[in-house]
Amino acid sequence: MTLDPSQLNEKGKISFQNADFDEASTLFHQAAEGYILARDEASAAEAKNNMSVALLQAGKPQDALDAALNTDKFFESIKDIKRQAMALGNQAAALEALYRYDEAVSAYERSAALFAQVDEGDMRAMVLKSSAAIKLKTGKVTESAFKMMGSMEAKKNPSFFERIMKFFLRFIK
């Protein structure tokens, strides 16, 4: 019995939830190929991004980057800003895992800007925190503090800890 791409995609999600990342990435890859054959490019690009996340979790950052590359450009071409931002975030995470920090920060920042456009404050906060973490790792502490402040301002309902941190970060300015 041959599964259609949406069934493969769903099986991939189940494998991912069960932490079988290699199986998940294989299923997402097969789903993407099926969507391409069906000329459903948007679903194919999304499946490639799912594959990218699974590959990253499987410890294969170069494969993860390869899977997500250019999907942001496809989503841009169809004016799907949220999925474009997510694709850039996936690319950034893979770049970070490859120790390509400057490229990762750039991709995270472009992702954050797009999330801001579509009022996805929590997603924007997440990518800004990732960018700030890289800056801390690479010794760019002041710049990191400003990024962290931006990530907290992006969040609609900051936690108690985040509100306290925001208070203290004001003094770095």
C-alpha positions as a LaTeX table, in Angstrom:
\begin{tabular}{lrrr}
\hline
Residue & $x$ (\AA) & $y$ (\AA) & $z$ (\AA) \\
\hline
Met1 & 0.00 & 0.00 & 0.00 \\
Thr2 & 1.42 & 3.36 & $-1.06$ \\
Leu3 & 0.79 & 6.27 & 1.25 \\
Asp4 & $-0.08$ & 9.68 & $-0.09$ \\
Pro5 & 2.08 & 12.67 & 0.93 \\
Ser6 & $-0.27$ & 13.87 & 3.66 \\
Gln7 & $-0.26$ & 10.40 & 5.25 \\
Leu8 & 3.54 & 10.30 & 5.07 \\
Asn9 & 3.65 & 13.76 & 6.64 \\
Glu10 & 1.37 & 12.64 & 9.50 \\
Lys11 & 3.47 & 9.51 & 10.08 \\
Gly12 & 6.51 & 11.78 & 10.15 \\
Lys13 & 4.93 & 13.92 & 12.85 \\
Ile14 & 4.21 & 10.81 & 14.93 \\
Ser15 & 7.79 & 9.57 & 14.53 \\
Phe16 & 9.03 & 13.03 & 15.53 \\
Gln17 & 6.83 & 13.03 & 18.65 \\
Asn18 & 8.25 & 9.60 & 19.50 \\
Ala19 & 11.79 & 11.03 & 19.15 \\
Asp20 & 12.56 & 8.80 & 16.15 \\
Phe21 & 14.12 & 11.68 & 14.26 \\
Asp22 & 15.80 & 9.61 & 11.53 \\
Glu23 & 12.50 & 7.93 & 10.67 \\
Ala24 & 10.69 & 11.28 & 10.84 \\
Ser25 & 13.17 & 12.91 & 8.47 \\
Thr26 & 12.81 & 10.03 & 6.00 \\
Leu27 & 9.02 & 10.27 & 6.09 \\
Phe28 & 9.07 & 14.07 & 5.68 \\
His29 & 11.47 & 13.65 & 2.73 \\
Gln30 & 9.11 & 11.14 & 1.09 \\
Ala31 & 6.17 & 13.47 & 1.77 \\
Ala32 & 8.03 & 16.39 & 0.15 \\
Glu33 & 8.76 & 14.28 & $-2.94$ \\
Gly34 & 5.09 & 13.26 & $-3.13$ \\
Tyr35 & 3.93 & 16.86 & $-2.82$ \\
Ile36 & 6.34 & 17.88 & $-5.59$ \\
Leu37 & 4.91 & 15.19 & $-7.88$ \\
Ala38 & 1.41 & 16.44 & $-7.01$ \\
Arg39 & 2.56 & 20.00 & $-7.80$ \\
Asp40 & 1.76 & 21.15 & $-4.27$ \\
Glu41 & 4.85 & 23.27 & $-3.78$ \\
Ala42 & 3.69 & 24.92 & $-0.54$ \\
Ser43 & 3.17 & 21.57 & 1.18 \\
Ala44 & 6.49 & 20.33 & $-0.24$ \\
Ala45 & 8.30 & 23.34 & 1.22 \\
Glu46 & 6.62 & 22.81 & 4.58 \\
Ala47 & 7.57 & 19.11 & 4.56 \\
Lys48 & 11.16 & 20.12 & 3.81 \\
Asn49 & 11.12 & 22.39 & 6.84 \\
Asn50 & 9.72 & 19.58 & 8.98 \\
Met51 & 12.51 & 17.37 & 7.64 \\
Ser52 & 15.03 & 20.07 & 8.54 \\
Val53 & 13.85 & 20.15 & 12.17 \\
Ala54 & 13.97 & 16.35 & 12.40 \\
Leu55 & 17.47 & 16.23 & 10.88 \\
Leu56 & 18.69 & 18.85 & 13.31 \\
Gln57 & 17.30 & 16.82 & 16.21 \\
Ala58 & 19.03 & 13.75 & 14.73 \\
Gly59 & 22.35 & 15.59 & 14.94 \\
Lys60 & 22.69 & 16.24 & 11.21 \\
Pro61 & 22.93 & 20.04 & 10.95 \\
Gln62 & 24.32 & 20.21 & 7.39 \\
Asp63 & 21.51 & 17.98 & 6.10 \\
Ala64 & 19.05 & 20.11 & 8.10 \\
Leu65 & 20.35 & 23.27 & 6.45 \\
Asp66 & 20.25 & 21.68 & 3.00 \\
Ala67 & 16.62 & 20.61 & 3.55 \\
Ala68 & 15.44 & 24.11 & 4.52 \\
Leu69 & 17.52 & 26.13 & 2.04 \\
Asn70 & 15.48 & 28.34 & $-0.28$ \\
Thr71 & 12.14 & 27.36 & 1.27 \\
Asp72 & 12.03 & 30.90 & 2.70 \\
Lys73 & 12.27 & 32.28 & $-0.83$ \\
Phe74 & 9.38 & 30.07 & $-1.95$ \\
Phe75 & 7.20 & 31.25 & 0.95 \\
Glu76 & 8.18 & 34.83 & 0.14 \\
Ser77 & 7.07 & 34.30 & $-3.47$ \\
Ile78 & 3.59 & 33.26 & $-2.31$ \\
Lys79 & 3.52 & 36.00 & 0.35 \\
Asp80 & 3.28 & 33.54 & 3.26 \\
Ile81 & 5.23 & 35.64 & 5.76 \\
Lys82 & 4.73 & 33.38 & 8.78 \\
Arg83 & 6.07 & 30.27 & 7.04 \\
Gln84 & 8.87 & 32.36 & 5.49 \\
Ala85 & 9.87 & 33.43 & 9.01 \\
Met86 & 9.72 & 29.84 & 10.24 \\
Ala87 & 11.90 & 28.66 & 7.34 \\
Leu88 & 14.49 & 31.32 & 8.13 \\
Gly89 & 14.38 & 30.26 & 11.79 \\
Asn90 & 15.02 & 26.64 & 10.78 \\
Gln91 & 17.93 & 27.70 & 8.60 \\
Ala92 & 19.31 & 29.81 & 11.46 \\
Ala93 & 19.13 & 26.90 & 13.90 \\
Ala94 & 21.04 & 24.69 & 11.47 \\
Leu95 & 23.63 & 27.41 & 10.87 \\
Glu96 & 24.04 & 27.80 & 14.62 \\
Ala97 & 24.60 & 24.05 & 15.01 \\
Leu98 & 27.26 & 24.34 & 12.29 \\
Tyr99 & 28.97 & 27.12 & 14.29 \\
Arg100 & 28.26 & 29.61 & 11.50 \\
Tyr101 & 27.22 & 32.17 & 14.08 \\
Asp102 & 27.20 & 35.38 & 12.03 \\
Glu103 & 24.99 & 33.79 & 9.36 \\
Ala104 & 22.75 & 32.31 & 12.07 \\
Val105 & 22.29 & 35.68 & 13.79 \\
Ser106 & 21.45 & 37.30 & 10.45 \\
Ala107 & 18.84 & 34.63 & 9.66 \\
Tyr108 & 17.36 & 34.83 & 13.18 \\
Glu109 & 17.06 & 38.61 & 12.86 \\
Arg110 & 15.34 & 38.41 & 9.47 \\
Ser111 & 13.03 & 35.77 & 10.93 \\
Ala112 & 12.23 & 38.01 & 13.91 \\
Ala113 & 11.43 & 40.96 & 11.64 \\
Leu114 & 9.01 & 38.82 & 9.64 \\
Phe115 & 7.35 & 37.44 & 12.78 \\
Ala116 & 6.85 & 41.06 & 13.89 \\
Gln117 & 5.05 & 41.81 & 10.61 \\
Val118 & 2.48 & 39.08 & 11.26 \\
Asp119 & 2.11 & 39.80 & 14.99 \\
Glu120 & 3.69 & 36.53 & 16.15 \\
Gly121 & 5.22 & 37.93 & 19.33 \\
Asp122 & 6.03 & 34.62 & 21.00 \\
Met123 & 7.73 & 33.25 & 17.88 \\
Arg124 & 9.60 & 36.53 & 17.47 \\
Ala125 & 10.72 & 36.37 & 21.10 \\
Met126 & 11.98 & 32.82 & 20.61 \\
Val127 & 14.19 & 33.68 & 17.62 \\
Leu128 & 15.45 & 36.86 & 19.28 \\
Lys129 & 16.45 & 34.83 & 22.35 \\
Ser130 & 18.32 & 32.41 & 20.09 \\
Ser131 & 20.12 & 35.32 & 18.47 \\
Ala132 & 20.95 & 36.78 & 21.89 \\
Ala133 & 22.29 & 33.42 & 23.08 \\
Ile134 & 24.71 & 33.31 & 20.14 \\
Lys135 & 25.86 & 36.82 & 20.93 \\
Leu136 & 26.49 & 35.80 & 24.53 \\
Lys137 & 28.46 & 32.75 & 23.37 \\
Thr138 & 30.58 & 34.85 & 21.07 \\
Gly139 & 31.26 & 37.57 & 23.64 \\
Lys140 & 28.99 & 40.27 & 22.27 \\
Val141 & 27.36 & 40.83 & 25.65 \\
Thr142 & 26.01 & 44.39 & 25.28 \\
Glu143 & 24.49 & 43.60 & 21.91 \\
Ser144 & 23.04 & 40.44 & 23.43 \\
Ala145 & 21.40 & 42.40 & 26.22 \\
Phe146 & 19.66 & 44.64 & 23.71 \\
Lys147 & 18.45 & 41.58 & 21.77 \\
Met148 & 17.17 & 40.02 & 24.98 \\
Met149 & 15.27 & 43.22 & 25.78 \\
Gly150 & 13.73 & 43.16 & 22.32 \\
Ser151 & 12.70 & 39.55 & 22.75 \\
Met152 & 10.91 & 40.34 & 25.99 \\
Glu153 & 9.14 & 43.35 & 24.52 \\
Ala154 & 7.92 & 41.11 & 21.69 \\
Lys155 & 6.20 & 38.73 & 24.09 \\
Lys156 & 2.57 & 39.53 & 24.91 \\
Asn157 & 2.58 & 37.87 & 28.33 \\
Pro158 & 6.08 & 37.81 & 29.80 \\
Ser159 & 6.64 & 35.58 & 32.79 \\
Phe160 & 7.51 & 36.99 & 36.22 \\
Phe161 & 11.18 & 36.10 & 35.64 \\
Glu162 & 11.16 & 37.82 & 32.24 \\
Arg163 & 9.64 & 40.98 & 33.73 \\
Ile164 & 12.39 & 41.06 & 36.38 \\
Met165 & 15.06 & 40.46 & 33.76 \\
Lys166 & 13.62 & 43.26 & 31.62 \\
Phe167 & 13.84 & 45.57 & 34.62 \\
Phe168 & 17.54 & 44.79 & 35.17 \\
Leu169 & 18.42 & 44.93 & 31.48 \\
Arg170 & 17.25 & 48.56 & 31.37 \\
Phe171 & 20.36 & 49.52 & 33.35 \\
Ile172 & 22.73 & 48.25 & 30.66 \\
Lys173 & 21.58 & 50.90 & 28.17 \\
\hline
\end{tabular}
